[in-house]
Amino acid sequence: MSRAGVIAGLLSLGLGSLVGPAAYAEDNVPADRPQASSVGDPSESETTTASFSVQSVDRTSRLMIVQSADGSRMTVRVAPTVERLDELRKGDQVELDYYPATVLGFGAPAAQAHQAPTRASAPPLGPAAAQVITTNGRVRAVDRENGTLQITTADGLPQTLLVREPAERRQLRSLHPGDTVVVTYPQPVAVGLRTDGST
């Protein structure tokens, strides 16, 4: 007899209290309950994991520039809960759990159309309070097939952005290295960090 059948029989005998609630809940998990997506398919609301080489560390602002194996570079804010930032040096190899930057839109938002792009506060993203950044960026590389855009921001920092929405994907087709673009995205936030030999 299945576990569900056993539980039903016990309930009919008034013995349901002998069966722990966890056992009952196990058989009543909705089949269509969302499952965590794979690491290889991150969105703006979930973390991804990847290996990088450290290019520079600003311990005061907790900003770190890292480079992936394919040469793309990213400026990531390291969450206050992440330890060992003070130990990192240029050239160190690290594995990060982080919230990636996904393009929210191209062009200055209507409320900012009359002024220079600025950094604005935004609701927390995941466990760390990320900023939504609107900035001028110089295009360094465009990968239309995989939907990524590499830019150098107005303050000279490298950033690699995911481009997911159809409207932004269409705009990606018109961008080329050397172009200047106004783009809005949440700042990448690292919530986990491991170095060689760390656990």
N, C-alpha and C positions, 0 to 999 in steps of 0.2 A: 504494500500500500504506500502511496506517496506521502510525503511529509504533510502536504495540505490535507490529505484524507485523515491522517492520524490526528492532526490538530482539530479538524472538524468533529471527529469522534470524541475527543476529549472535551470539547466545548459542549457537546450534547450531553455529556455526563456531568457537566458542571466542574470539570477539572482544568478549565482553561488557565486558571491562575498558576497551575503547575508548569505551564509552558512559558518560558521567558518571552517578553515582548519582542526581543531581537529575533527570535526564531520565527515568530509570526510575521514580523515585518519583512523578513528575508523572502518569503513566498509572495509578498504583496508589492514588490517593486514594480512600478509600471514598466512595461516592455519598451515604451518609447521615451524613457527618461534620457535626457541629453547626456552624452558621454564626453569626457574631456577629449579634445581633438589632439592629433599627433603634434609632436614638437616641430615637425617639418611644415606645419600649416598654421602659423600663429596669426592672431588677429590683434587689433588694438587693445583688446581686453584680456589677453592671456599671455603668459610668458613663453619665450622660446629659449633654447639653450644652444650656445655656439662657442667655439674656441677663437681666441684673438691673441694678437701680439700687442703689448702695451706700447703706445707711442709717447704719451705724456700723462702726468697726473697732477691735478691741481687739488691739493688736499684741503685747502681753505674752503673752496666752493664745492668740493667733492665731485668735480668733473674729471672725466678720464677720456682720452682719445685712444681708440683701439683700432687695429687693422686686422681684417679677416684674411684667410688664406688666398682669396682671389684679389687682394689688393684694395678692396673697398674700405673706407675709413668711416668711423662713427664717433660722435661725441655723446657720451652717456653720463647721466647723473647717477652717482652711487648712493643708494638709500642709506640713511643713518644706521639702519640695523645691520648693515654689512660690515664685517670686521676685516682687518688686515690691509686696509687701504694704505696705511702708512708704510707698509712693508714693500709696496710695489715699486719697481724701477723700470725705466725704459728697456724694452727688449724682453721683459718677462712674458711668459706664456700663461694665459688665464682662460678659464672657462666661465662664462657668465650665464646666469639665468636673468633674463631681462624682458621688459616690455618694449617692443620695437616701436619705431615711429612710423605711423601710417598717415599719408597725406589726407587732410580733411578738406582741402580746397586750394585751388590756385587763384591768385588775384587777391587784392585787399578786401577784407570783409566790408560790407556797406557802411558800418559804423566807423570804419577807419579809413574810408576812401579819401578823405580830405587831409589825412595826416600821414606822416612817415610810419611804416610798419613798426610795431613795438612788441615786446613780450608782455603777455597778459596772464593774470592768474586764472586758474581753471580748477574744476572739481578734481578731487584725487583720482588717480588712475591706479587701480590695484591697491596694494598696501602702501605705496609711496605717493606723495603729492607731486604729480608731474605738472609742468607748465605746458600750456598750449602756446606755441611760438608762431608768430607771423613775422616773416622776415624776407628781405631781398636775398636771393641766392644766385650764385653763378653756377651754371650747370657744368659739372665735370664729366659725367657719363650718364647715358640713358640705356637701360635694358628694357626694351618694349616687350620682349617675349615673356620675361619673368616679372615685369612690373616693378622695377626699381629705378630710383633716381638718385644720383650722387650729386651733391651740391657743396659749395663753400658758402657759409652764411655771411651776412653783412659784418659780423664781428670776427670773421676769419676762421671759423671753426668748420671742420668737415662733417658732413652728415649724409647718411644713407637712408633713404625713405622708401617705404613700401607704397605702391600705388595700386589700390584695390577696386575702387568704385568705377563703374563703366564710364561716367562722365570724365573723371580724372584720367582714366586710361586713354580716352580719346584725345585729351589734351596732351598726353605724354608723347603722342605720335609727332607733334609739331615741335618738340623741344630737341635742341642739339647742343653739343658741348660748346661752351662760350656764351650761350644765351643767358640773359638775366631773367629771373622769374620771381614773382611774389608767391610764397607758399605758406600754408598754415598746417601745423602738425603738432602732436604731443611729443614732448622731449622724451627720448628713450631713458628708461630708469632700470638700473641693475639692482635686483633684489637678492642675488646670490652670486658668490665669487669663489672660485677655487683655483689654486695655483698647483704647479707640479709638486707632487708629494703631499698635498693637503687632502683632507678627507671631507 
